Amino acid sequence: CEDGNFRGDLAYRRKHYVNDRPLIPAGNISVKRDVLEGIARCCCHLGKKEEALNACEKLRTEVSNTCHLTCVLQLELSVHEHCRDLTNSISSLQQLCCLHPYHPWYWLNLAMRFQRLLESDGCPDRCCTEEEHDQQQGASNILQLKTIMCLIRTRLLIEILRIQQLSFVLENSQRALQDIEEALHILQPTEKMLQTVSEVMAEDLNPEKMREENQDGESLSGLYIKKFDDRWWNKLHNKMQEETPSLSMHRPLEETKMYFYT
């Protein structure tokens, strides 16, 4: 099995993507996970998106802790990214943010995907009806707010974590903060909006609590993960609606799945 695994990894590195299903000894869950991940990646490179996602779904049935689940979500994300499926990439990143709420780079990547979706939507079409134009503008406003929300969350997390950072890690954080400032400058949120977003996104950012809630490697038995919208977005959206009524025109993206393991 180990020899077959090695040959498979070597073929993948050489970009020889073959969708084979080797025999796996019964009960060898570790090798089964490795093989399924290899199948997913090969199918992805061969343009077989559905087969790749089916392999990811089989991997989900084998997860037993948060590390396994993180790997599956990252694998799904890579498949969606390879297929340029922006909406499902956002869904995977939202799930990663729910699983690891204090991981700044997941939040930054999510902000970048929202920004790409905002840019791809472009300006509302002036040739459509007034109602359709208003709906498009409302959806654009929502995407802009979601981008700002994730940028602010990232900034807050980096500012807390960089106290403990040194060397190139600290340099990466400093560059990320500069990129965030540039992105916010382009989006041009009002001071009131920045204040409201910062207040909402900082509510659960207590350094002591963050250390206590580290879930790396935690068993999924009985683990409850709240939906992304329920945990952050709905709270922010409700507050912002009071200032910007047009936000209510938004038809939300597909909600993040909620996991409840027993």
C-alpha positions as CSV (number, residue, x, y, z in Angstrom):
1,C,0.0,0.0,0.0
2,E,2.7,2.4,0.9
3,D,4.6,1.6,-2.3
4,G,1.4,2.2,-4.3
5,N,0.8,5.5,-2.4
6,F,4.4,6.6,-3.3
7,R,4.0,5.7,-7.0
8,G,0.7,7.6,-7.0
9,D,2.2,10.7,-5.4
10,L,5.1,10.6,-7.9
11,A,2.8,10.3,-10.9
12,Y,0.7,13.3,-9.5
13,R,3.9,15.4,-9.1
14,R,4.8,14.6,-12.7
15,K,1.2,15.6,-13.8
16,H,0.3,12.1,-14.8
17,Y,-3.3,12.2,-13.7
18,V,-4.9,8.8,-13.9
19,N,-8.3,8.1,-12.4
20,D,-7.6,4.6,-11.0
21,R,-9.1,3.1,-8.0
22,P,-6.6,0.8,-6.3
23,L,-7.5,-2.0,-4.0
24,I,-7.6,-0.8,-0.4
25,P,-7.3,-3.1,2.6
26,A,-10.5,-3.3,4.6
27,G,-10.3,-1.1,7.7
28,N,-7.3,0.9,6.5
29,I,-9.0,4.3,6.9
30,S,-5.8,6.3,6.6
31,V,-4.9,4.9,3.2
32,K,-8.5,5.2,2.1
33,R,-8.4,8.9,2.9
34,D,-5.1,9.3,1.0
35,V,-6.5,7.5,-2.1
36,L,-9.8,9.4,-2.1
37,E,-7.9,12.7,-1.9
38,G,-5.7,11.6,-4.7
39,I,-8.7,10.7,-6.8
40,A,-10.3,14.0,-6.1
41,R,-7.2,16.0,-7.2
42,C,-6.7,13.9,-10.3
43,C,-10.4,14.1,-11.3
44,C,-10.1,17.9,-10.8
45,H,-7.1,18.2,-13.1
46,L,-8.9,15.9,-15.7
47,G,-11.9,18.3,-15.7
48,K,-14.2,15.8,-13.9
49,K,-15.6,18.1,-11.4
50,E,-18.6,15.9,-10.2
51,E,-16.3,12.9,-9.7
52,A,-13.9,15.1,-7.7
53,L,-16.7,16.4,-5.5
54,N,-18.1,12.9,-5.0
55,A,-14.7,11.8,-3.7
56,C,-14.7,14.8,-1.4
57,E,-18.2,13.8,-0.1
58,K,-16.9,10.3,0.6
59,L,-14.1,11.8,2.5
60,R,-16.6,13.7,4.7
61,T,-18.0,10.3,5.8
62,E,-14.6,9.3,7.2
63,V,-13.8,12.5,9.1
64,S,-13.4,12.1,12.9
65,N,-11.9,15.4,14.0
66,T,-11.6,19.0,13.0
67,C,-8.2,18.5,11.3
68,H,-9.8,15.9,8.9
69,L,-12.8,18.2,8.3
70,T,-10.4,21.2,7.6
71,C,-8.6,19.1,5.0
72,V,-11.8,18.1,3.3
73,L,-13.0,21.7,3.1
74,Q,-9.7,22.8,1.8
75,L,-9.8,20.1,-0.9
76,E,-13.3,21.1,-1.9
77,L,-12.1,24.7,-2.1
78,S,-9.3,23.7,-4.4
79,V,-11.8,21.9,-6.7
80,H,-14.1,24.9,-6.8
81,E,-11.2,27.3,-7.4
82,H,-9.8,25.1,-10.2
83,C,-13.3,25.0,-11.9
84,R,-13.7,28.8,-11.3
85,D,-16.8,28.2,-9.3
86,L,-16.8,31.4,-7.2
87,T,-20.0,30.9,-5.4
88,N,-19.1,27.5,-4.0
89,S,-15.6,28.7,-3.3
90,I,-17.2,31.3,-1.0
91,S,-19.4,28.6,0.6
92,S,-16.3,26.5,1.4
93,L,-14.4,29.5,2.8
94,Q,-17.4,30.4,5.0
95,Q,-17.4,26.9,6.4
96,L,-13.7,27.2,7.1
97,C,-14.3,30.5,8.9
98,C,-17.0,28.8,11.0
99,L,-14.7,26.0,11.9
100,H,-11.7,28.3,12.5
101,P,-13.2,31.7,13.4
102,Y,-9.9,33.1,14.5
103,H,-7.9,32.2,11.4
104,P,-7.2,35.5,9.6
105,W,-6.1,34.1,6.3
106,Y,-9.4,32.3,5.8
107,W,-11.2,35.6,6.4
108,L,-8.8,37.4,4.0
109,N,-9.4,34.8,1.3
110,L,-13.1,35.1,1.8
111,A,-12.9,38.9,1.4
112,M,-11.0,38.5,-1.8
113,R,-13.7,36.1,-3.2
114,F,-16.5,38.5,-2.3
115,Q,-14.5,41.3,-4.0
116,R,-14.1,39.2,-7.1
117,L,-17.8,38.5,-7.1
118,L,-18.5,42.2,-6.7
119,E,-16.2,43.1,-9.6
120,S,-17.7,40.4,-11.8
121,D,-21.2,41.7,-11.2
122,G,-20.1,45.2,-12.3
123,C,-22.5,48.2,-12.3
124,P,-26.2,47.8,-12.4
125,D,-27.6,47.7,-16.0
126,R,-29.3,51.0,-16.8
127,C,-31.4,49.3,-19.6
128,C,-33.3,47.2,-17.1
129,T,-36.5,48.2,-15.3
130,E,-36.3,50.5,-12.3
131,E,-37.2,47.6,-10.0
132,E,-34.5,45.3,-11.5
133,H,-32.0,48.1,-11.3
134,D,-32.7,48.7,-7.6
135,Q,-32.4,44.9,-6.9
136,Q,-29.0,44.8,-8.7
137,Q,-27.9,47.9,-6.7
138,G,-29.0,46.3,-3.5
139,A,-27.2,43.1,-4.3
140,S,-24.0,45.1,-5.1
141,N,-24.3,47.0,-1.8
142,I,-24.5,43.7,0.1
143,L,-21.5,42.2,-1.6
144,Q,-19.6,45.4,-0.8
145,L,-20.6,45.2,2.8
146,K,-19.6,41.5,3.0
147,T,-16.2,42.3,1.5
148,I,-15.7,45.1,4.1
149,M,-16.9,42.8,6.9
150,C,-14.3,40.2,6.1
151,L,-11.5,42.8,5.6
152,I,-12.3,44.3,9.0
153,R,-12.4,40.9,10.7
154,T,-9.0,40.0,9.2
155,R,-7.6,43.3,10.4
156,L,-8.9,42.8,13.9
157,L,-7.5,39.3,14.0
158,I,-4.1,40.2,12.7
159,E,-3.8,43.1,15.2
160,I,-4.4,40.7,18.0
161,L,-2.2,37.9,16.8
162,R,0.8,40.0,15.6
163,I,1.8,40.8,19.2
164,Q,3.1,37.2,19.3
165,Q,4.7,37.2,15.9
166,L,8.3,37.6,14.7
167,S,10.4,37.6,11.6
168,F,8.7,36.8,8.2
169,V,5.4,35.9,9.9
170,L,5.2,39.5,11.2
171,E,6.2,40.8,7.8
172,N,3.4,38.9,6.1
173,S,1.0,40.3,8.6
174,Q,2.2,43.9,8.0
175,R,1.8,43.4,4.2
176,A,-1.7,42.0,4.7
177,L,-2.6,45.0,6.8
178,Q,-1.4,47.3,4.0
179,D,-3.4,45.4,1.4
180,I,-6.5,45.6,3.6
181,E,-6.1,49.4,3.9
182,E,-5.8,49.7,0.1
183,A,-8.8,47.5,-0.5
184,L,-10.9,49.6,2.0
185,H,-9.7,52.8,0.3
186,I,-11.1,51.5,-3.0
187,L,-14.4,50.4,-1.4
188,Q,-14.7,53.8,0.4
189,P,-16.9,52.8,3.4
190,T,-18.2,55.6,5.6
191,E,-16.8,56.1,9.0
192,K,-20.1,55.1,10.5
193,M,-20.1,51.9,8.5
194,L,-16.5,51.1,9.6
195,Q,-17.4,51.7,13.2
196,T,-20.5,49.4,13.1
197,V,-18.7,46.6,11.2
198,S,-15.8,46.8,13.7
199,E,-18.1,46.6,16.7
200,V,-20.0,43.6,15.4
201,M,-16.9,41.7,14.1
202,A,-15.0,42.3,17.4
203,E,-17.7,41.0,19.7
204,D,-16.2,37.4,20.0
205,L,-12.5,38.5,19.8
206,N,-11.3,38.1,23.3
207,P,-7.7,36.9,23.3
208,E,-8.2,34.6,26.3
209,K,-11.4,33.1,24.8
210,M,-9.6,32.7,21.5
211,R,-6.9,30.6,23.2
212,E,-9.5,28.5,25.0
213,E,-11.6,27.8,21.9
214,N,-8.8,26.4,19.8
215,Q,-10.4,23.4,18.0
216,D,-7.5,21.9,16.1
217,G,-7.8,18.1,16.3
218,E,-10.9,18.2,18.4
219,S,-13.3,15.3,18.0
220,L,-16.4,16.0,16.0
221,S,-18.6,14.0,18.4
222,G,-21.2,16.4,19.7
223,L,-19.5,19.4,18.0
224,Y,-21.9,22.2,17.0
225,I,-20.8,24.7,14.4
226,K,-23.1,27.7,13.9
227,K,-23.9,28.9,10.4
228,F,-21.8,31.8,9.0
229,D,-24.9,34.0,8.5
230,D,-26.3,33.3,12.0
231,R,-23.0,33.9,13.7
232,W,-21.9,37.1,11.9
233,W,-23.7,38.3,8.8
234,N,-27.3,38.5,10.1
235,K,-26.2,40.5,13.1
236,L,-24.3,43.0,11.0
237,H,-27.0,43.1,8.3
238,N,-29.7,43.9,10.8
239,K,-27.7,46.8,12.2
240,M,-26.8,48.2,8.8
241,Q,-30.3,48.0,7.5
242,E,-31.3,50.8,9.9
243,E,-28.8,53.1,8.1
244,T,-29.2,51.7,4.5
245,P,-32.7,50.3,3.8
246,S,-31.6,49.2,0.3
247,L,-29.7,46.3,1.8
248,S,-33.0,44.5,2.4
249,M,-33.3,44.0,-1.4
250,H,-30.6,41.3,-1.3
251,R,-31.3,37.7,-2.1
252,P,-28.6,35.9,-0.1
253,L,-26.0,33.5,-1.5
254,E,-26.6,29.9,-0.6
255,E,-26.2,29.6,3.2
256,T,-23.3,27.7,4.7
257,K,-24.1,24.2,5.9
258,M,-24.5,23.7,9.6
259,Y,-22.8,20.7,11.2
260,F,-24.1,18.9,14.2
261,Y,-22.2,15.7,15.1
262,T,-23.5,13.3,17.7
